[in-house]
Amino acid sequence: MNIFIATTDEEIAACYPVMRELRPHLTATAFVPCIRQLMAVGYQLVALVDHDEIVAVAGFRIGENLAWGRFLYVDDLVTRAERRSNGYGAILLNWLKDFAAKAHCHQLHLDSGTWRKDAHRFYEREGMQLSSFHFTCDIHP
């Protein structure tokens, strides 16, 4: 197994088939430019490879605010559907925790859709706790 941060266009593009499972609205042609735009404001894309296949990816960023101090925020975390329950998500989440510690973060945060019950069980099993509700509203300029 190998974990790497995608930095080249080829590495980013190779993450698309996995990311598409979590973000089906993304297209292959828009993926690399979108990731590049996010990278300009601190986003990083990490991939877990097993037997020459990317099986899990995560997008994350480091931030600071008054509520949490310095934190690592996981925007995206997904394992290929047919490869789930093999420990890949846990390996990648532990990598993110280690990365956060090395970056002097005090916490790791992520949001998960209310309907994603399997994901919630996974996060709780991995030592995370439900700590808040996240509210949204659409803005129409």
Secondary structure, DSSP 8 states (H G I E B T S, - for coil): -EEEEE-SHHHHHHHHHHHHHH-TT--HHHHHHHHHHHHTTT-EEEEEEETTEEEEEEEEEEEEETTTEEEEEEEEEEE-GGGTTSSHHHHHHHHHHHHHHHTT-SEEEE---TT-HHHHHHHHHTT--------------
